[in-house]
Amino acid sequence: MASIERTAYPRFKRTISSRELRDSFTLTADEVGWAVERTTTDQHRLALLVLLKCYQRLGYFPNLAVVLADVIEYVRDQLGLAASVAAEHDAARTATWHRSLVRERMGVVYEPAKVRQVAEAALREAAQGKDNPADLINAALEQLVKARCELPGYTTLDAMAATVRAEVNSGLFVMVVGRLDAAARARMLGLLVVDPVSRRSDFDKIKDPPGRATISKMRTWLEHLGWLDGLGSTEEWLAGVSPAKIGHFAGEADVLDAAEMRDVGEDKRLALLVCLLHMARISARDDAVEMFCKRIAALHRKAREHLDQLRERNRADSERLLGVFGDVLAVVRDALGASEDEQVMGAADPIGEVSERTGRLVIKTLAEAGGVAALSGTHEAVSAHHGNNYAPLVERYYRSHRPALFTLLDAVTLEPTSTDRTVADAVTFLKARRHARGEFIPDHVDGVVVDLSFAGEMWQKVLRDRRYPGRLSRRHFEVCVFTYLAGELRSGDIAVGGSNSYANLHSQLMSWADCESLVAGYCAQAGIPATAGEFTAWLRGKLSQVAVAVDSGYPANADLVIDEMTRVPVLKTRRGRERRPSAHVLEEEIHARLPQRALLDILTRTAHLIGWHRHFGPASGSDPKLADPLARYALMTFTYGANLGPAQVARHMRGQVSTHELSTAANKHVTAGKLDQASADVTNAYVQMDLSRAYGDGHTAGTDGSQIDTWENNLLAETSVRYGGYGGIAFRHISDTYIALFSRFIPCGVWEAVYIIDGLLHNESEVTPDVVHADTQGQSLPVFGLATLLGVELLPRIRNWKDLIFYRPDPAVRYAHIDALFAEQSIDWKLIE
């Protein structure tokens, strides 16, 4: 049974705010008149109106005995009745009559058979993709509301959800197990056998994390991937099972150990093992490709560092060569000066004598500097690495990586996602020449020359040698292809079959035929026009309006000044105003009135009032079998939220809770998704408070990242050039009501703008900002375009904004004050349309 607190089934909370009372239980004159016409006593009138407002709020008729006293008092006060008037019925017949009156007013017909039919159909449809009983009940509630049905009792819905869930899951288990042959069954069950020496099972090894992206760990991880693939073709066994269902079953198996898995029924045990193996194979591919991309980046970083070292090492030689060159110029200059004197005196052949003398002096100067041979060698060493082309240096670090990189190519299936197949074809050519050992290889196979047009100028210089036409420098070619393959994987132009993070995005998108009917509704919701012409005109109008408003407000602004002589804009630094004495007095008074609260007390009180802990529980979706879930989850949240750890907290709790109990609650009852849902509950409760609206209205948010130290042996962690530490980036969306809406960890090397939209889409709270501020990491052309289509106004701090071009909305438009900001170019509206 799923507890009612974990579902969206409408019910009265322990307390109700004044805002909720005003929004949900304020009577209209029409409702009061309607009740007066149909009742004869104050008691019945109060009871009828309480039932009406409760039905409007809940969708069903609660027992009047459980209606909050604050609700009854609020309705009673609006009617002007005495406090002695109670909201109750004298007889069951009166209660039945009042319910029929409310149903008639609300346009609802009481049909229990229809309600069960609608609920069961919704449950069966939802059970194909969801497994958590609370999620199934929520899906049924949604369909019942759409069908304008009176909600049945919670226990009825809970029993129906349990029955349907059991039937659907049993059918899936039987279907999956029926696809396994005897050998596959033996392999799956063998995963649960514990090795007496290592005291680990293969079931435990499936869950191993990848570790840091070092070359040794990459080799180990590729072996791990090969072992996982060798256990069976899980995609065939799970054909027809929804990804959400597979993910849930895998999550259920992930939190169990081998002994607990052996206690599960055989069909379910095998199905859970297959799902866990399937998700492990997907995750392992993602991690292997991530390691590959990071290793390629490391090769380039080492080559750049080597180039800097060579420059530093050759600095003395460069200065010495410049000194020799200066000496040669001085000798030539002196010889030319002497020739002018000889011409005045009438020498027979001044030019020949000067050339001969100059040659002797130059050779003497070069000999004194070490000789022509030595100087030539020094010059070749110095000039070999002039400029910023470090490409020739990458291959020396690539040699140790070569076997692992080719093993990766064997382990994954690459799928080009665009019509440009040049990199994919080069990879195919590379694999065909993998056993070559010569310094140069032919640039063709079966008369077809490999297309290297994707390679930049830096690589084109090192791929070929004029001495060997029609041939490629093998090592440079291999490094070049792997480099561009990493870039294609990062950008999504090449996908990896059987992966998630590097899957083919286009295959996951809806077809235009499916989208076309949804365009009008989506555009209306996003607040943008639905046709190309209207959308272009809308953009043009917005730009024109903003430009006119800025131009008219320019004389009154004190922040931006355009120099009349240079026409260069200057943005002045804003200075905050000094705090008034009254502000200091207010601050002191607030601190004096604020009670001291312990952090653990705050967690416990909010869990009691809000119920955010209801999202935590076993992966199976059943209710937690804990004596006091609230206390355990509040203490567990304190343990990990304060970064103390279960051992430290258990030591200070003096036997009230053990390390195992705290770690088990965290490892088996909490996931990142459940944490987001609990955070959304806290956010929703916070924004209902009057004080939160003093800061903002929730329509604006700011984003920023901060570097957080992590364990070194994980795939996310890396050195942050921007922050100067080692770990990951905690990227947050903060509402203008001063509460975090969404947080996630991202790698240090990514551009943060990519995750701005991601945070808005994954935000589960009721606060939905449509204006987002960011620092310069939020500046991104694709994200600007996507934000506009999503109805979001992205306002990052613009880097080097003085060097950017401000396009005019129309070539003929001119502005009185800010015309210097704009270039002569105007936007090509036809192209956009």
WOFEN-V190532 format. One record per pair of residues at least 24 apart in sequence whose C-alpha atoms are under 8 Angstrom apart, sorted by the first residue. I is the first residue (numbers start at 0). J is the second residue. Records with the same first field share a line. If there is no record, write none. Layout:
# WOFEN-V190532
I->J ; J
This chain:
# WOFEN-V190532
0->132 ; 157 ; 158 ; 161 ; 621 ; 622
1->132 ; 133 ; 157 ; 620 ; 621 ; 622
2->622
3->153
4->610 ; 613
5->133 ; 613 ; 614
6->133 ; 134 ; 136 ; 137
7->133 ; 136 ; 137 ; 140
8->136 ; 137 ; 140 ; 153
9->56 ; 57 ; 58
10->57
11->66 ; 67
13->608
14->608
15->69
18->687
20->70 ; 73
23->52 ; 55 ; 56
24->52 ; 53 ; 70 ; 73 ; 74
25->74 ; 77
26->74 ; 77
31->78
41->80 ; 84
42->84 ; 85 ; 86 ; 87 ; 88
43->86 ; 87 ; 88
45->74 ; 75 ; 78 ; 85 ; 86
46->85 ; 86 ; 87 ; 88
47->97 ; 101
48->74
49->74 ; 86
50->97 ; 98 ; 101
51->101
54->101
58->144 ; 149 ; 150
59->149 ; 150 ; 151
60->98
63->87
107->147 ; 148 ; 149
108->148 ; 149
109->148 ; 149
111->151
114->143 ; 148 ; 149 ; 150 ; 151
117->142 ; 143 ; 146
118->142 ; 143 ; 156
119->159 ; 160 ; 163
122->160 ; 163 ; 164
123->163 ; 164 ; 167
126->163 ; 164 ; 167
127->167 ; 240 ; 241 ; 244
128->241 ; 242 ; 243 ; 244
129->243 ; 244 ; 247
130->164 ; 244 ; 247 ; 619 ; 620
131->619 ; 620 ; 621
132->157 ; 160 ; 161 ; 164 ; 620 ; 621
133->620
135->160
136->160
169->267
171->240
172->266 ; 267 ; 269 ; 270
173->266
175->236 ; 237 ; 270
176->236 ; 266 ; 269 ; 270
178->236
179->236
183->230 ; 231
184->269
186->230
187->230 ; 269 ; 272 ; 273
188->269
191->257 ; 258 ; 260 ; 261
192->257
193->257
200->257
202->256 ; 257
203->256 ; 257
205->276 ; 279
206->253 ; 279
208->713
209->283 ; 286 ; 713 ; 714
210->712 ; 713 ; 714
211->711 ; 712 ; 713 ; 714 ; 715 ; 716
212->290 ; 291 ; 293 ; 294 ; 713 ; 714
213->290 ; 294
214->294 ; 400 ; 403
217->287 ; 290 ; 291 ; 403
218->403
220->283 ; 287
221->287 ; 403 ; 406 ; 407 ; 410
224->280 ; 283 ; 284 ; 410
225->410
227->276 ; 279 ; 280
228->280
233->273 ; 274 ; 276 ; 277
234->277
236->273
237->273 ; 274
245->274 ; 278
246->274 ; 278
247->618
248->274 ; 275
249->274 ; 275 ; 276 ; 278
250->275 ; 618
251->617 ; 618 ; 619
254->618 ; 666 ; 667
255->667
280->497 ; 498
281->497 ; 498 ; 499
282->498 ; 499
284->411 ; 497 ; 498
285->498 ; 499 ; 500 ; 501
286->714
287->407
288->407
290->714
291->404 ; 485
292->485 ; 486 ; 489
295->481 ; 482 ; 485
298->393 ; 396 ; 397
299->393
301->393 ; 396
302->389 ; 390 ; 392 ; 393 ; 396
303->389
305->392
306->384 ; 389 ; 392
309->384
310->381 ; 384
313->381
316->377 ; 381
317->381
320->374 ; 378
323->364 ; 365 ; 368
326->364
327->361 ; 364 ; 365
330->357 ; 360 ; 361
331->357 ; 360 ; 361
388->457
390->457 ; 458 ; 461 ; 475
391->461 ; 475
393->475 ; 478
394->474 ; 475 ; 478
397->478
405->430 ; 433
411->495 ; 496
412->495 ; 496 ; 497
413->493 ; 494 ; 495 ; 496
414->493 ; 494 ; 495 ; 496 ; 503
415->492 ; 493 ; 494
416->491 ; 492 ; 493 ; 494 ; 503 ; 505
417->492 ; 493
421->450 ; 451 ; 452 ; 453
422->451 ; 453 ; 480 ; 483 ; 484 ; 487
423->484 ; 493
424->449 ; 450
425->449 ; 450 ; 451 ; 480
426->480 ; 481 ; 484
429->477 ; 480
437->473
438->472 ; 473 ; 474
439->470 ; 471 ; 472 ; 473
440->470 ; 471 ; 472 ; 473
441->469 ; 470 ; 471
442->469 ; 470 ; 471
454->479 ; 483
525->788 ; 789 ; 790
526->790
527->788 ; 790
531->832
532->832
534->832
535->828 ; 831 ; 832
539->808 ; 828
542->808
543->808
547->814
549->817
550->814 ; 815 ; 816 ; 817
551->816
553->816 ; 817
554->816
561->817 ; 819
566->819 ; 820
567->801 ; 819 ; 820
568->801 ; 820
598->637
599->633 ; 634 ; 637
602->633 ; 636 ; 637
603->629 ; 630 ; 633
605->681
606->633
609->680 ; 681 ; 684
610->680
611->676 ; 677 ; 678 ; 680 ; 681
612->677
613->677
614->673 ; 674 ; 676 ; 677
615->668 ; 669 ; 673 ; 674
616->667 ; 668 ; 669
617->667 ; 668 ; 669
618->667 ; 668
631->661 ; 664
632->664
634->661
635->661 ; 662 ; 664 ; 665
675->741 ; 763
676->763
678->740 ; 764
679->740 ; 762 ; 763 ; 764 ; 765
680->764
682->738 ; 739 ; 740 ; 764 ; 765 ; 766
683->764 ; 765 ; 766
686->736 ; 766
691->736 ; 737
692->736
693->736
694->735 ; 736 ; 737
695->735 ; 736
696->735 ; 736
697->734 ; 735 ; 736 ; 766 ; 767 ; 768
698->734 ; 735 ; 766 ; 767 ; 768 ; 769 ; 770
699->734 ; 735 ; 768 ; 769 ; 770 ; 771 ; 772
700->732 ; 733 ; 734 ; 735 ; 768 ; 769 ; 770 ; 771 ; 772
701->732 ; 733 ; 734 ; 735 ; 771 ; 772 ; 773
702->730 ; 731 ; 732 ; 733 ; 755 ; 771 ; 772 ; 773 ; 774
703->730 ; 731 ; 732 ; 773 ; 774
704->728 ; 729 ; 730 ; 731 ; 751
705->729 ; 730
706->747
715->745 ; 746
716->746 ; 747
717->746 ; 747 ; 748
718->747
719->747 ; 748
720->747
731->758
732->758
734->766 ; 768
740->764 ; 766
750->776 ; 777
751->776 ; 777
752->776 ; 777 ; 778 ; 779 ; 782
753->777 ; 782
756->782 ; 786
770->794
771->795
772->796
